Amino acid sequence: MSADIQSFLFGWMIAFNFILAVILFYLGKKKDFNLGLSSLSLAFFILAVKYLFLALKPALDNNLLNFISETFTISAGYFVFNGAFRVDRRRTPFLKLGIVLFLAFSSTFILFLLNQETSYIAIPSSILIAASFAFFGWGAIQRKDLPKSITAIIASISWFIALHRIFYPFLIRIEWYKNLGIAIPITLMFVFGITMIVAALLLQQRKLEEANEELNSLQKKMRALHTRLLIMNNQVPALIYSIELNPVPRFIYLNHRLEELTGYSIIEFYTDPEILSKISVPEDIKQISDFLSGQTPILLRWKNKEGKTLWIEHYTSISYDLEGNPLTLDGVAMDVTNTKTAEGYLEEEKNLNIAVFDNAASILVITSETGVIENFNYAAENLMGISRKDAIGKFIYDIMLLDTDRKTLQEVIEDISDFRKIADSIILRCISKDNQIRFLEWRIGTIAAENDQVKKIIWIGIDQTQKRKAEIELRDLNKSLENKVLERTLELQNSNEELNQTLAALRETQEKLIQSEKLASLGQLISGLSHEINNPIGAIKASTETLSSEWHDDYNSQARSKIEDKILRLTNLPYPELGLTTGLANRKLRKELNQKLQETDIKLSDKYSELLTDSGISEIDEDAVRLIQSCDSEEDFAQLRKILVMNRSINHIMYAIKRLSRITYALKNFAGMQSNTSLSLHSLEDTIHSAIALYKEHFVRNIRLITDFQFDGRIHCNPADLTQMWSHFIWNSIQAMQHKGEIEITTTAVEKFAEVAIIDNGPGIAPENQSKVFQPFFSTKDAGDGLGLGLYLIQEIVKRHSGNIHFESSPGKTKFVLRFPIGY
């Protein structure tokens, strides 16, 4: 290659690299788009410096010249690597790149020191340049935001440069390549540089197109928003307007609210340049200039066509042109006439309150929630001799109270939440300006915030000094009078004490006489009544017994004896008891008995089951069934029915006589409760046994009796009364259980008392009746089944024996507990 061509190529390479460096640097500073343009510009700049250095042909050793040239190439490769990381959108690993750069420099320097050929010295730089361009091409091919043709060209050129550079140390040994060695790199780098510039421009164009599309979309949205704003402007209650400021102020837009408020039409606002002066009150015309200059917010008074003054509060903003000249005044205004009117009323009320506060005859003080004075009226100044200015900011208890009362007031302030009404008051003492102790009645109230937290305390002080003095004098006078009255009363009490005692004794005697007379009359009445009832009862009983005896004596034929024997064997009783079952229970027993008789093929099973259940016979054994089979004829049944009906009738009569006897016995005991009040030591257990013996026949049939007598001592009692009481308990339990159940009687010693518990498993006492059971003549039994005196008599007997009684009842269990003092 001739020297002229070589010089031309060097000049072209220098110019080309400088130009590309400047263009890439400019594009990279403006918008890099992650193409690594700034790093590539530095690489091209270093290459331009390299070719400039080679073009000057310094008088240096050939090996040294090659070493310096490769050093420039390694530096350019470093910046190509940095650009490759930007293209691949990775963070540049400067430490690793620095190590690679150091290794490349070191290898080149060692080869230079070893005086190796140019081809060997170029190996490190060739490896670094090849790796950087290969990585650059790989990063470019991954980009999705560039056209595929551009990324393909960048990748292809980058990989071709990498391939050329990796074989460069071998190519420069070939003679024909030495003539092309400069032209090929120049061409490749030129194409690479131009491609990167085109890629940046294309990417910038695409971004501009995207920005234009976004701008068009935004303009559409702005037009839609402007349309909605126009609609809203005509619907909102606020006044919205726009005023053109130059050359003269005039309205260019306003909503309908301005027309409604002022009474002027929209055309008048648009065409009349003096409209602002017309609608403004004369006093506010001078403020129009402030309004047009953009002062905001600003309050102006306008007049409508009817002459009414309107308070309008304006919020404005001025728009300027590019030269800074004002164009339009855009404003939003609110009609605050009602607010200003209310403020006027509030101001008047405030002035009135201040006048009332300052001129009130009572002391008025306003403090914070901690007691710091915030206001002080003239009455307080006159009484305390301290000015309002000096009082404000100090604690109320420091300037108005005696030392002994300060703690009380401090406690009131600490618990101020308890004083919610002005009616709450306390009396405290203070020292007036004439050094006199004054008694002030403080009525305290509070002003609370929305969260119910106390903000201020209102103190209303009323001078009660004169009233207090009068109260003291009146109290002393009352005390003197009370002493005199007390002395006189004592004298009267002493003189009347004997008379009172005599009157008390007379009253007690009179009450005893009256009670005795009542009891005597009642006893006579009941005794007579009992006697009159007992006489016919005795006659009925004697006659019934005679009829029963005659009946049994008269009916002594062989057939009667046969049937009598069968009857006795059937019932296992000499005289069947009266049937006490209800109709429903009787039908159930009859059905069961009939079914049992039918199973043994008894013809008259229906008649026998009805006869036997009506006669109180509900259960029969196999022997009785065989007896009935032997009597399964109409003749035998008729004779059997006659005997059982007669026995049942006699038993009915005897049962009624027993019930009448119990009633007369209860009446006689009720009448004679106070007749025999003497008590003696007697065994408690014996009285219970006596009562149990009266109902022995019940305990051998359907009622189970359980006794547990752990107390065998004696008590002061009337044995007859206790026996009667236990009898009442037992009979009540039998009736409550409907003659079938379990009764438990226990005794035990509890401290100094003998305790008796009577428990049955009956249906219990209904909750609504438990408070009434001890009332006389109260009964839950059917009419004619008792007088309701049982538990009343029991309670009276217990009281007379200095005992107590209580009970607890629930379905299935009723327990009465009685306690009597133990006798010694």
Residue, then its C-alpha position, 0 to 999 in steps of 0.5 A: m500500500s502506498a504512503d498516500i493511500q495509507s495517509f488518506l485512510f488514517g485521515w479518514m479513520i480519524a475524522f470518521n471516529f471523531i465524527l461518530a464519537v461526537i454524534l453518539f455522545y450527543l445522542g447519548k446525552k439527549k436520550d440513551f434508550n439503553l443503547g450504551l451510546s455514551s460508552l460507544s462515543l468514548a470507544f470511538f474517541i479512543l480509536a480516533v486518538k489511536y489512529l491520530f497517534l499512528a498517523l503522526k508516526p513518532a520516532l519510536d521502536n516498532n514494538l513500543l509503537n505496537f504496544i501503545s496501539e494495543t493499549f488504546t485498543i484495550s481501552a476502547g474494548y473496555f467502553v464497548f463492554n460497558g455499552a454492551f451491559r447497557v444494551d443488555r439492560r444489566r448493571t455494569p460490573f465495574l470491579k469485574l471489568g476492571i480485573v479484565l482490563f488489568l489482565a489485558f494490560s498486564s498480558t500486553f505489557i509482558l508480551f512487549l517486555l518479551n519482545q514478541e512480534t506484533s501478532y502476539i502483542a495483539i492477542p490480549s486486545s483481540i480477545l477483549i475486543a472480540a468478547s465485548f462485541a460478541f456480548f454487545g451483539w447478544g444484548a442487541i438481539q434480546r431487545k424487543d423495543l427495536p425493529k428486528s432488522i436493526t437488531a439483526i444488523i447490529a448483532s451481525i456486525s458486532w459478531f462479525i467484528a468479534l470474529h474478525r478481531i479474534f483472528y486478527p493476530f493470525l491474519i496480520r501474518i498473511e501478506w495480502y491481508k497486510n494491504l487490507g488490514i486497515a480498510i477492513p476495520i475502518t469499514l466494519m466500525f463505520v457500518f457499526g457506528i452508522t447502525m447504532i446512530v440509525a438504531a437510536l434515531l429509529l428508537q427516538q422516532r418510535k418514542l415520538e410516535e408513541a408520545n404523539e398517540e398518547l398526546n392525541s388520546l390525552q387531547k380526546k380525554m381533555r375534550a371529553l373532560h371539557t364537555r363534562l366540566l361545562i355540564m357540571n358548571n351549569q349544575v353546581p351551585a357555585l358561580i363560575y366565570s372567566i374574564e378577558l383582561n385585555p384590552v378591557p375586562r369583559f366576561i367571556y364565560l359564566n354559568h347560569r348561577l350568576e344569571e340567577l343570582t344577580g338577575y342580569s342576563i348572560i347577554e348583559f354580562y357578555t356585552d356590557p363592559e361596565i357590568l362589574s361597576k353596576i353590580s358592585v356596591p359603591e363602597d367596593i368599587k375601589q376593590i375591583s382593581d384588586f379583584l382583577s389583579g388576581q387577589t384571592p380570596i376576596l370578598l365583594r358585595w354585589k347588588n342584584k337587579e332588585g337592589k338586594t346586597l349579596w356577599i360574594e366570596h371569590y377565588t380566582s386565578i390569572s392565565y398568562d401568555l408566553e411573554g408574561n402578559p395577563l390573558t384571562l381571570d378564571g374564578v369560582a365564587m360562592d354566595v355567602t350572604n346567609t353566612k355573613t348575616a349569621e355572622g352579624y347576628l353572632e357578633e351582636e350576640k357576642n357583644l351582648n354576652i360580653a356586656v352581660f358578662d362584664n356588668a353582671a352583679s355576680i362574680l363571673v370567671i372563665t378558666s381553662e380546664t386546669g383553672v387558669i383564668e381567661n376572663f374576669n368581670y367587673a364584679a370580681e375586680n371590685l370584690m377582689g381588688i385585682s384588675r382583669k389584666d393582672a388576673i388573666g393567666k393565673f390560677i383561680y385558687d392562687i388569687m381568690l381563696l384562703d389557703t385552707d380552701r385551696k386544696t378543696l378547689q384543686e380537688v374540684i378542678e381535678d374532678i371537674s368532669d362531675f360538674r356538668k351543670i351550672a346548678d352544681s355549687i360549692i361554698l369557699r372563703c376568700i379575702s376581699k380587697d378590704n381584708q374581710i373574709r367573704f363566703l362565696e357560693w360558686r356555681i360551676g359549669t363546664i364547656a366540653a368539646e365534641n369528644d366530651q373533653v372539658k375545655k373551659i370552666i365557668w365560675i359564677g360566684i355569689d356573695q353569701t356573707q350576709k346570709r352566712k352570718a344570718e344563718i350562724e345567728l339563726r343556728d345559735l338561736n335555734k340551738s338555744l331554743e333547742n336546749k330549752v325545749l330539751e330541758r322542758t321535754l326532759e321534765l315532761q318525760n320524767s313526769n309522764e314516765e309513770l303514766n306511760q308505763t301505766l297506760a302500757a300495762l292497761r293496753e297490754t291487759q286490755e289486749k289480753l282480755i280482748q284476745s281471751e274473750k275472742l278465743a273463748s267465744l270462738g272456742q265455745l262456737i267451735s266446741g258447740l259446732s263440733h258437738e253438734i256434728n259429732n252427735p249425728i256422726g256417732a249415730i250414723k257410725a253406730s247405725t252403719e256398724t249395726l247394719s253391717s253386723e246384721w248383714h253379716d249375721d243374716y247372710n249365713s247360708q252355705a252359698r254365702s259362706k262359699i262366696e264369702d270365703k272366696i271374697l276373703r281369699l280374693t282380696n286377702l283382706p277381711y274388709p276391702e278398702l274404699g277405692l280411691t282411684t280416678g275414673l281414668a285410672n279405674r278404667k285402665l285397671r279395669k282394662e288390664l284386669n279384664q285382659k288377664l281374665q280373658e286369657t283364662d277363658i272366663k266368660l264373665s270377665d267384663k263383669y268381674s273386672e268392673l265389679l272387682t275394680d269398683s270394689g278396690i281390688s286391682e291385683i289378683d294372683e293365680d289362686a284368685v283367678r282359679l277361684i273366679q273360674s269356679c264362680d264363672s256363673e250368673e248366679d255366683f256373680a249376682q251373689l258376689r256382687k250383692i256382698l261386694v256392693m253392700n261392703r263397698s257402701i258400708n266402707h263409703i259411709m265409714y270413710a266419710i265418717k273418718r273425714l268428718s271426724r278429722i275435720t271436727y278434730a282440726l276445728k277443736n284443735f284450732a279453737g283450743m290452741q291457746s287453752n293449754t300452753s304448758l310445756s314439759l320435757h318429753s321424748l321427740e321420737d315418741t311423739i313421731h311414733s304416736a303419729i306413725a301408728l295412726y296411719k299404720e294401715h297405709f304403710v303396709r300397703n302402697i306407701r313406704l316409710i323410711t325413718d332415721f332417728q339419730f336424735d333420742g333426746r327430749i325437748h320442752c313440748n306439748p306431746a299432744d300438739l306435736t303428735q297432731m302436727w306430725s299427723h298433719f304432715i303424714w296425712n298431707s304427704i299421703q294425699a299429695m302422693q295419691h296414697k302411693g309413694e315414699i315418706e322419709i322422716t329423719t331426726t338429728a341434733v344440730e348445735k343446740f337444736a333438734e332438727v326433724a326433716i319430713i320428705d315425700n316424693g309427691p308432685g311438689i308445691a307449685p311455685e306460685n303457692q309456696s308463699k301462701v301455704f301457711q295462711p289459714f284456710f288456704s288449700t289446693k285440695d278439692a272442695g270438701d277435702g280439707l279446711g286449709l288449716g293443717l300447715y297453719l296449725i303446724q306453724e302455730i305449734v312450732k312458734r309456741h315451741s320456740g322453733n322454726i320451720h322452712f321447706e323446699s319443694s320441686p316436682g318429685k320432692t318436697k322437704f319440710v325441716l323443723r327445729f326445736p330447742i333441745g331440753y336439758 
